[in-house]
Amino acid sequence: MENLIALLIAAPLLGAAVLLVGGRRLDAVGHWIGTVLAAASFAVGVVLFTDLLGRSAQDRTLTQHLYSWIPVEGFQADVAFRLDQLSMTFVLLITGVGSLIHLYSIGYMEHDERRRRFFGYLNLFLAAMLLLVLADNYLLLYVGWEGVGLASYLLIGFWQHKPSAATAAKKAFLVNRVGDMGLSIAIMLMFTTFGTFAFGPVLGSQEHPGLAGDATGGKLTAIALMLLLAACGKSAQVPLQSWLGDAMEGPTPVSALIHAATMVTAGVYLIVRSAAIFNGSPDAQLVVTVVGAVTLLFGAIVGCAKDDIKKALAGSTMSQIGYMVLAAGLGPIGYVFAIMHLVTHGFFKAGLFLGAGSVMHGMNDEVDMRKYGGLRKYMPVTFATFSLGYLAIIGFPGLSGFFSKDKIIEAAFAKGGTEGWILGGAALLGAAVTAFYMTRVMLMTFFGEKRWQPDEHGHEPHPHESPRSMTIPMIVLAFGSVFAGGLFSIGDRFLNWLEPVTGHAEGDSPLSPMAVTLITTALLVVGVALAYAQYGRRPVPVVAPRGSLLTRAARRDLYQDDFNHVVLVRGGEHLTRSLVYVDHTLVDGVVNGTAASVGGLSGRLRRLQNGFARSYAVSMFGGAALLVAATLLMRAV
């Protein structure tokens, strides 16, 4: 079975190579090639998953060594893959949801002239993400990490004829480079500290702790913080979250792929995979929880004020990933629940984004929810599947989000002390705000009177249901939104599955699970009621009102771009000008001054070489006279 692991990556990688190199002769079938190879990777994943289920919990780690990549004395880097319960979970999520998004894209991108290339980029994205989660060492993980960054750049800027899309792609690429520097520094520190960056020696296992388990001190904290910086970049966490909203300029299937099952979950995977490192650094774990708590509130507040349906969902993604990072920072209490919420989020958030794309498909690509209204009559399938995703994300009892999010809230309170109350309170507040902004999206899109108007060319939208190639993936994801959480929770199946890799510890929560459920349900009702009072009982204006100070700030992403511009862009410009001034005045001044002095002295000495024999004779006579005088003087002394 170990020999099948490489096929998981090889299938989509082959698809990317064929579609990007094959040329226009494949335009007619390129989308099917990409979809079939993505599905083939999922099929291999199912076979490997079945094999792992048949093994004991301690025998579920498979490794495949392909070759030695960099065999140098004292430095060994292998191309090797590691398949265990954690990576297997990501493989099924990436390939399963990714295959559904490929199928959806067949209909969504039907009229795009570059559809073959789009599917090639999708396959490349899957291959890079699979390499990231299957790598057996941090250096190979870094290759997949950079591959995901490249593929996301190509996909976000796919419609590069739009200046906004090209700018968004560059912004995502540059912001992620900041996080990537953290990962590269962490790998260097690992090698200088442990002499290796392979998972086995560094991380060890539950039974046999690795080198990280024996390490203490500031260097381990530095490694953990650099890993967190990398996670913040990929998972759009504060302070590297500014790229996520702009990334909505890409085609909607890209938004579903990046924001549901792949790119933004990479940071959570990195933290949980590196659990042994973070467990040894309580200070780093505290920073992780703070970042998660701040981001879950940040994204929720931003999502409340966005009229662009995709950007409202992007704020939601930022917030939900914040929940996962918060749980991962709790250590063994929360690792399992971070991944559980990651998987359930993959279902309902992918379904929500695909639902948003279906709405846009029927509304002439309009994204402003203020120009929707009453669409449930025209798009019954989209409405039904979107509604189930909505209920799941707000944590409606019995649906997937209810099981996974409540567990994170319980784990936050179980942290204990003042810290537990602060983190748990932030998680509860985020649940209430989530109910508000997602109800707002539902009401503005599917309820009320129609508000759409003819465009500048006089064409009025005629909303209609999407084709089956788009609705079938939405229906499948809706089933996951409803049943996945309950399936995972029965008999603690998900916990028992992941515990051998991530470990698990029970905390002493001041609130019982029933109390947490009652409080979150009450806050859910409050959030829904407030949204209904504002957007359900009164007509939604087509033009957004000025709004409060907080609303205006949220529309501008709480001034994150303004802050970056003032502190980083303007600061960088001033620093650059200062360095240029120092270079010109000091460095160039010394060099140019020396050259000018030598040149001036040379010019003056050159005057002595005038070409007249009498001048040379006088010089010789003078020199001889000086020598005679000096000799006589020395003898006299």
C-alpha positions in Angstrom: 0.0 0.0 0.0 2.9 2.4 0.6 3.6 2.4 -3.1 0.2 4.0 -3.8 1.0 7.2 -1.8 2.9 8.8 -4.6 -0.1 8.2 -7.0 -2.1 10.7 -4.9 0.2 13.5 -6.0 1.1 12.0 -9.4 -2.5 12.0 -10.8 -3.2 15.7 -10.5 0.4 16.6 -11.3 0.1 14.6 -14.5 -3.1 16.5 -15.3 -1.5 19.8 -14.8 1.4 18.9 -17.1 -0.8 17.6 -19.8 -3.3 20.5 -19.7 -0.7 23.2 -19.5 1.7 21.8 -22.1 -0.8 20.0 -24.4 -1.9 23.1 -26.2 -5.2 24.1 -27.7 -5.8 20.7 -29.2 -7.0 19.7 -25.7 -9.5 22.5 -25.3 -12.5 20.3 -26.0 -11.6 17.7 -23.4 -9.3 19.4 -21.0 -11.9 20.0 -18.4 -12.7 16.3 -18.3 -9.1 15.3 -18.1 -8.6 17.5 -15.1 -11.7 16.3 -13.3 -11.1 12.6 -14.0 -7.5 12.8 -12.6 -8.7 14.7 -9.5 -11.3 12.0 -9.0 -8.6 9.3 -9.6 -6.6 10.8 -6.7 -9.6 10.7 -4.5 -10.2 7.0 -5.4 -6.6 6.2 -4.4 -7.2 8.1 -1.2 -10.3 6.0 -0.4 -8.3 2.8 -1.0 -5.6 3.9 1.3 -8.1 5.0 3.9 -9.8 1.6 3.8 -6.4 0.0 4.3 -5.6 2.2 7.3 -9.0 1.3 8.9 -8.0 -2.3 8.8 -4.8 -1.7 10.8 -4.4 -1.1 14.5 -4.2 2.4 15.7 -0.4 2.2 16.3 0.2 0.7 12.9 -1.4 3.4 10.7 1.7 5.3 9.7 2.9 4.4 6.2 6.0 5.9 4.6 7.2 5.8 1.0 10.8 6.8 0.3 11.4 7.7 -3.4 15.0 8.9 -3.5 17.5 11.0 -1.6 17.1 14.6 -2.8 20.1 16.2 -1.2 22.5 13.6 0.2 25.4 15.7 1.7 27.5 14.8 4.7 25.6 16.0 7.7 22.7 17.2 5.6 20.1 14.7 4.4 16.9 15.7 2.6 14.7 12.9 1.1 11.7 12.9 -1.2 9.6 10.7 1.1 5.9 10.7 2.0 4.2 10.0 5.3 0.6 8.9 5.4 -1.0 8.7 8.9 -4.3 9.6 10.4 -3.7 13.4 10.1 -2.5 13.4 6.5 -5.1 10.9 5.5 -7.8 13.2 6.8 -6.5 16.1 4.7 -6.0 13.8 1.6 -9.7 12.8 1.7 -10.8 16.4 2.2 -8.5 17.9 -0.5 -9.3 15.3 -3.1 -13.0 14.8 -2.3 -14.0 18.5 -2.1 -11.5 19.3 -4.8 -13.1 16.8 -7.2 -16.5 18.3 -6.6 -15.2 21.8 -7.3 -13.6 20.4 -10.5 -17.1 19.1 -11.5 -18.7 22.4 -10.6 -16.2 24.3 -12.7 -17.2 22.4 -15.8 -20.5 24.3 -15.8 -19.3 27.5 -14.2 -16.4 28.0 -16.6 -18.2 26.6 -19.7 -17.9 29.8 -21.8 -14.4 30.8 -20.7 -11.9 30.6 -23.6 -9.1 29.5 -21.3 -11.0 26.8 -19.5 -8.3 24.1 -20.2 -5.7 26.2 -18.6 -7.9 26.9 -15.6 -8.3 23.1 -15.0 -4.5 22.8 -15.4 -4.1 25.3 -12.6 -6.7 23.5 -10.4 -4.8 20.2 -10.9 -1.5 22.0 -10.0 -3.1 23.4 -6.9 -4.3 19.9 -5.8 -0.9 18.4 -6.4 0.9 21.1 -4.4 -1.5 20.8 -1.5 -1.2 17.0 -1.4 2.6 17.3 -1.4 2.4 19.7 1.5 0.3 17.4 3.7 2.1 14.1 2.7 5.7 15.3 3.0 7.8 13.4 5.5 10.1 16.4 6.3 9.8 20.1 6.6 12.0 20.9 3.6 9.7 18.9 1.3 6.7 20.4 3.0 8.2 23.8 2.1 8.2 22.8 -1.6 4.5 22.0 -1.4 4.0 25.2 0.6 5.6 27.3 -2.2 3.7 25.3 -4.8 0.4 26.2 -3.2 1.5 29.9 -3.2 2.3 29.8 -6.9 -0.9 28.0 -7.9 -3.0 30.4 -5.8 -1.3 33.3 -7.6 -2.2 31.8 -11.0 -5.8 31.1 -10.0 -6.6 34.4 -8.1 -5.3 36.3 -11.1 -6.7 34.0 -13.7 -8.8 36.8 -15.2 -5.8 39.0 -15.5 -7.5 41.3 -18.0 -9.2 42.8 -14.8 -6.7 45.1 -13.1 -8.3 44.2 -9.7 -7.6 40.5 -10.2 -4.0 41.1 -11.2 -3.5 43.3 -8.2 -5.2 40.8 -5.8 -3.0 38.0 -7.1 0.2 40.1 -6.5 -1.1 41.1 -3.1 -1.7 37.5 -2.1 1.7 36.4 -3.4 3.6 39.2 -1.5 1.8 38.8 1.8 2.3 35.1 1.7 6.0 35.6 1.1 6.2 37.2 4.5 4.8 34.1 6.1 7.0 31.9 3.9 10.1 33.6 5.4 8.9 32.4 8.8 8.8 28.8 7.6 12.2 29.0 6.0 13.7 30.5 9.2 12.0 27.8 11.3 13.5 25.0 9.1 17.0 26.6 9.4 16.6 26.8 13.2 15.5 23.2 13.3 18.6 22.0 11.5 20.9 24.0 13.7 19.1 22.8 16.9 18.3 19.2 16.1 20.6 18.4 13.2 17.6 17.3 11.0 14.2 18.6 9.8 12.6 15.2 9.3 9.3 14.6 11.1 10.3 11.3 12.7 13.4 12.5 14.6 12.1 16.0 15.4 8.5 15.2 16.3 8.6 11.6 17.3 5.3 9.9 18.3 3.1 9.5 21.3 5.0 6.5 22.5 8.5 7.8 21.6 8.9 11.6 21.9 11.3 13.1 19.4 14.0 15.7 19.8 11.5 18.5 20.2 10.1 16.8 23.3 13.5 17.1 25.0 14.3 20.6 23.9 13.6 23.7 26.0 14.5 27.3 26.0 14.2 30.3 23.6 15.2 28.4 20.5 12.2 26.1 20.6 10.0 29.1 21.2 11.6 30.9 18.2 10.9 27.9 16.0 7.3 27.7 17.1 6.8 31.5 16.5 8.3 31.3 13.0 5.9 28.4 12.2 3.1 30.5 13.5 4.1 33.3 11.2 4.0 31.0 8.3 0.6 29.7 9.4 -0.7 33.3 9.6 0.3 34.0 6.0 -1.3 30.9 4.5 -4.4 30.9 6.8 -5.0 34.6 6.6 -4.7 35.2 10.3 -3.9 38.6 11.9 -1.6 40.3 11.0 -1.3 38.7 7.6 -4.9 38.6 6.7 -5.3 41.4 4.3 -5.0 39.3 1.1 -8.0 37.1 1.7 -10.8 39.5 0.8 -9.1 40.7 -2.3 -8.6 37.1 -3.4 -12.4 37.0 -4.2 -11.4 38.6 -7.6 -10.7 35.0 -8.8 -13.4 32.8 -10.3 -15.8 31.5 -7.6 -14.5 27.8 -7.8 -11.1 29.2 -6.8 -12.7 30.9 -3.8 -14.3 27.6 -2.8 -11.1 25.7 -3.3 -8.8 28.1 -1.5 -11.2 29.1 1.4 -12.7 25.7 2.1 -10.4 22.7 1.8 -7.0 23.7 0.8 -4.8 26.8 1.1 -6.3 28.5 4.2 -6.2 25.2 6.1 -2.5 24.7 5.5 -1.6 26.9 8.4 -3.8 24.8 10.8 -2.2 21.6 9.5 1.3 23.1 10.1 0.5 23.9 13.7 -1.1 20.6 14.5 1.6 18.6 12.7 4.2 20.5 14.7 2.3 19.8 18.0 5.5 18.4 19.7 7.2 21.8 19.1 4.3 23.9 20.4 3.7 21.6 23.4 7.3 22.5 24.5 6.7 26.2 24.3 3.7 27.5 26.4 4.6 31.1 25.4 4.2 30.2 21.7 0.9 28.4 22.5 -0.4 31.5 24.2 0.5 33.6 21.1 -1.3 31.1 18.9 -4.5 31.3 21.0 -4.4 35.1 21.0 -4.0 35.2 17.2 -6.9 32.8 16.8 -9.2 34.7 19.2 -8.4 38.1 17.6 -8.9 36.8 14.1 -12.2 35.0 14.7 -13.6 38.3 16.0 -11.9 40.4 13.3 -13.3 38.3 10.5 -16.8 38.2 12.0 -16.9 42.0 12.3 -15.7 42.5 8.7 -18.3 39.9 7.4 -21.1 42.0 9.0 -20.6 45.0 6.7 -19.8 43.5 3.3 -22.4 43.8 0.6 -20.3 41.6 -1.8 -21.6 38.1 -1.2 -18.1 36.5 -1.7 -16.4 39.0 0.5 -18.9 38.4 3.2 -18.1 34.7 3.0 -14.4 35.6 3.0 -14.7 37.3 6.3 -16.5 34.2 7.5 -13.6 32.0 6.4 -11.2 34.2 8.3 -13.3 33.9 11.4 -13.8 30.2 11.2 -10.1 29.6 10.6 -9.5 31.7 13.7 -11.6 29.2 15.6 -9.3 26.4 14.4 -6.1 28.3 15.2 -7.5 29.1 18.7 -8.2 25.4 19.2 -4.8 24.4 18.0 -3.2 26.8 20.4 -4.9 25.1 23.3 -2.6 22.1 22.9 -3.7 18.5 23.4 -7.1 19.8 24.6 -7.9 21.3 21.2 -5.9 19.7 18.4 -8.5 17.1 17.5 -11.3 19.6 17.6 -9.3 22.1 15.4 -9.1 19.4 12.7 -12.7 18.3 13.2 -13.9 21.8 12.6 -11.6 22.1 9.7 -13.2 19.1 8.0 -16.8 20.2 8.7 -16.0 23.7 7.6 -14.6 22.2 4.4 -18.1 20.9 3.6 -20.3 23.8 4.5 -18.0 26.6 3.4 -17.4 25.0 0.0 -21.1 24.6 -0.3 -21.7 28.2 0.5 -19.1 29.5 -2.0 -20.5 27.2 -4.7 -24.0 28.5 -3.8 -22.7 32.1 -4.1 -21.3 31.2 -7.5 -24.6 29.7 -8.5 -26.4 32.9 -7.5 -23.9 34.9 -9.5 -24.3 32.6 -12.5 -28.0 33.4 -12.5 -27.6 37.1 -11.9 -25.2 38.0 -14.7 -22.2 37.8 -12.3 -23.6 40.4 -9.9 -22.1 40.2 -6.5 -23.8 43.0 -4.6 -26.4 41.4 -2.3 -28.3 44.7 -2.2 -29.3 43.9 -5.9 -30.6 40.5 -5.1 -33.8 39.7 -3.1 -36.4 36.9 -3.4 -34.1 34.5 -5.2 -35.4 31.4 -3.4 -38.3 31.4 -5.9 -36.0 31.2 -8.9 -33.2 29.0 -7.5 -34.8 26.4 -5.3 -31.9 23.9 -5.3 -29.4 26.7 -4.6 -31.6 28.0 -1.9 -32.0 24.6 -0.2 -28.2 23.8 -0.3 -27.1 27.3 0.7 -29.6 27.2 3.6 -28.2 23.9 4.9 -24.7 25.4 4.8 -25.9 28.5 6.5 -27.5 26.4 9.4 -24.3 24.4 9.7 -22.0 27.4 10.0 -24.1 29.2 12.6 -24.0 26.0 14.7 -27.7 25.0 14.4 -28.2 22.0 16.8 -27.7 18.7 15.0 -25.8 20.0 12.0 -22.0 19.7 11.4 -20.9 23.1 12.7 -22.8 22.6 16.0 -20.7 19.5 16.9 -17.3 20.9 15.9 -17.6 24.6 17.0 -19.2 23.7 20.4 -16.3 21.4 21.1 -13.8 24.3 20.5 -15.8 26.5 22.8 -15.7 23.8 25.5 -12.0 23.3 25.0 -11.4 27.1 25.3 -13.2 27.2 28.7 -11.3 24.1 29.7 -8.0 26.0 29.4 -8.9 27.2 32.9 -8.3 30.4 34.8 -8.7 33.9 33.4 -7.2 32.8 30.1 -9.9 30.2 29.7 -12.7 32.7 30.4 -11.3 35.2 28.0 -10.8 32.7 25.1 -14.2 31.1 25.8 -15.9 34.4 25.9 -14.3 35.5 22.6 -15.5 32.2 21.0 -19.0 32.7 22.3 -19.1 36.3 21.0 -17.9 35.1 17.6 -20.7 32.5 17.5 -23.3 35.3 18.0 -21.8 37.5 15.4 -21.6 34.6 13.0 -25.3 34.0 13.3 -25.9 37.7 12.6 -23.8 38.1 9.5 -24.8 34.8 7.9 -28.5 35.5 8.5 -27.9 38.9 6.9 -26.5 37.1 3.8 -29.5 34.8 3.7 -32.1 37.5 4.0 -30.5 39.9 1.6 -30.0 37.2 -1.1 -33.0 34.9 -0.9 -35.8 36.8 0.9 -37.7 40.0 0.4 -38.7 41.7 -2.8 -36.5 41.6 -5.9 -34.1 44.5 -6.1 -32.2 43.8 -9.3 -32.1 46.5 -12.0 -30.9 46.6 -15.7 -27.2 47.1 -16.1 -25.6 49.9 -18.1 -26.4 48.1 -21.3 -30.1 47.8 -20.4 -29.9 44.1 -19.7 -31.9 43.0 -16.8 -30.9 39.8 -15.0 -33.1 36.7 -15.4 -32.3 34.5 -12.4 -32.5 30.8 -13.0 -31.3 27.6 -11.5 -27.8 26.4 -12.4 -27.1 23.3 -14.6 -26.7 19.9 -12.9 -22.9 20.0 -13.2 -23.1 22.8 -10.7 -26.0 21.7 -8.5 -24.9 18.1 -7.9 -21.6 19.1 -6.1 -23.7 21.6 -4.0 -26.1 18.8 -3.0 -23.3 16.4 -2.1 -21.6 19.1 0.1 -25.0 19.9 1.7 -25.2 16.3 2.9 -21.7 16.8 4.5 -22.9 20.0 6.1 -25.8 18.1 7.7 -24.3 14.7 8.7 -20.5 15.0 8.9 -20.4 16.5 12.4 -22.8 13.9 13.9 -21.0 11.1 12.2 -17.7 12.2 13.6 -19.1 12.6 17.1 -20.8 9.3 17.5 -18.7 7.2 19.8 -15.9 9.9 19.6 -15.0 8.4 16.2 -13.0 11.4 15.0 -11.2 11.8 18.4 -10.2 8.1 18.5 -9.0 8.3 14.8 -6.7 11.3 15.4 -5.6 10.8 19.0 -2.6 8.5 18.2 -1.1 11.3 16.1 -2.1 14.5 17.8 -2.7 13.3 21.3 -5.6 14.4 23.5 -6.1 15.6 27.0 -9.3 16.3 28.9 -9.6 19.8 30.5 -11.5 20.8 33.5 -14.1 23.2 32.1 -16.1 25.4 34.5 -19.0 25.0 32.2 -20.6 21.6 31.4 -21.2 20.6 27.7 -24.9 21.2 28.2 -24.3 24.7 29.6 -22.1 25.5 26.6 -24.8 24.2 24.2 -27.5 26.2 25.8 -25.5 29.4 25.8 -24.4 29.1 22.2 -27.9 28.3 21.1 -29.2 31.3 23.0 -26.6 33.5 21.3 -27.4 32.0 18.0 -31.1 33.0 18.5 -30.0 36.5 19.5 -27.8 36.9 16.4 -30.5 35.7 14.1 -33.1 37.9 15.7 -31.0 41.0 15.4 -30.3 40.3 11.7 -34.0 39.7 11.0 -35.0 42.9 12.8 -32.6 44.9 10.6 -32.8 43.1 7.3 -36.0 41.0 7.4 -38.7 43.3 8.7 -37.8 46.3 6.6 -36.9 46.8 2.9 -33.2 46.6 2.1 -32.0 49.8 0.3 -30.3 49.3 -3.0 -27.7 51.8 -2.0 -25.9 51.1 1.3 -26.6 53.8 4.0 -23.6 55.6 5.5 -23.8 53.4 8.6 -22.1 53.8 12.0 -18.5 54.4 12.6 -17.9 50.6 13.2 -19.8 49.8 10.0 -17.7 52.1 8.0 -14.6 50.7 9.5 -15.7 47.1 8.8 -16.4 48.0 5.2 -12.8 49.0 5.0 -11.7 45.8 6.6 -11.1 47.6 9.9 -8.5 49.8 8.1 -6.1 46.9 7.7 -5.0 48.1 4.2 -4.7 51.6 5.5 -2.5 50.4 8.4 -0.3 48.4 6.0 0.0 51.3 3.6 1.0 53.8 6.4 3.3 51.5 8.4 4.7 49.1 5.8 4.4 50.8 2.4 5.1 54.4 3.5 7.5 53.2 6.1 9.3 51.1 3.5 9.4 54.2 1.2 11.0 56.3 3.9 13.5 53.6 4.8 14.4 53.2 1.1 14.9 56.9 0.7 17.0 57.1 3.8 19.2 54.2 2.5 19.5 55.9 -0.9 20.6 59.1 0.8 23.2 57.3 3.0 24.4 55.4 -0.1 24.8 58.6 -2.2 26.2 60.8 0.5 28.3 58.5 2.6 29.2 55.4 0.6 29.4 57.1 -2.8 30.8 60.2 -1.2 33.8 58.4 0.2 34.4 56.5 -3.1 33.9 59.6 -5.3 35.8 61.8 -2.9 38.8 59.5 -3.0 38.7 59.3 -6.7 38.4 63.1 -7.0 41.4 63.6 -4.7 43.6 61.1 -6.7 42.5 62.7 -9.9 43.3 66.3 -8.6 46.7 65.2 -7.3 47.4 63.5 -10.6 46.5 66.6 -12.6 48.9 68.7 -10.5 51.7 66.2 -10.8 51.1 66.0 -14.6 52.1 69.6 -15.0 55.7 68.7 -14.1 55.8 66.5 -17.2 55.7 69.4 -19.8 58.1 68.0 -22.5 60.8 70.8 -22.2 64.4 69.6 -21.9 65.5 72.7 -19.9 62.9 72.0 -17.3 64.1 68.4 -16.9 67.7 69.6 -16.7 66.8 72.1 -14.0 65.0 69.4 -12.1 68.0 67.1 -12.3 70.3 69.8 -11.2 68.1 70.7 -8.3 67.8 67.1 -7.2 71.6 66.6 -7.4 72.1 69.8 -5.4 69.8 68.5 -2.7 71.6 65.2 -2.5 75.0 67.0 -2.3 73.7 69.3 0.4 72.2 66.5 2.4 75.5 64.5 2.2 77.6 67.4 3.4 75.1 68.1 6.2 75.3 64.5 7.4 79.1 64.5 7.4 79.1 67.8 9.4 76.8 66.3 12.0 
